[in-house]
Amino acid sequence: MLEAGDGHDGIFVVLEGTVVVQVDGDRVAIGPGEFCCFPAGLRHAVLETQPPLRTLMFRAPSIDDKT
């Protein structure tokens, strides 16, 4: 199911394992040491995970509301 961030930016860093995401219709695998950023409003979805999986996730209000 695609989501659009609901007013926040999201970032996650993969520490171990792999996360496969869909972004703008493209399927992308993010592996250890890589990160992915989802700005508020960008439609995305996690399609699969490959364990063992450890991630570090951050969510913050979108920069668009900091004027």
Secondary structure, DSSP 8 states (H G I E B T S, - for coil): --B--TTEEEEEEEEEEEEEEEETTEEEEE-TT-EEEE-TT--EEEEEEEEEEEEEEEEEE-GGG--
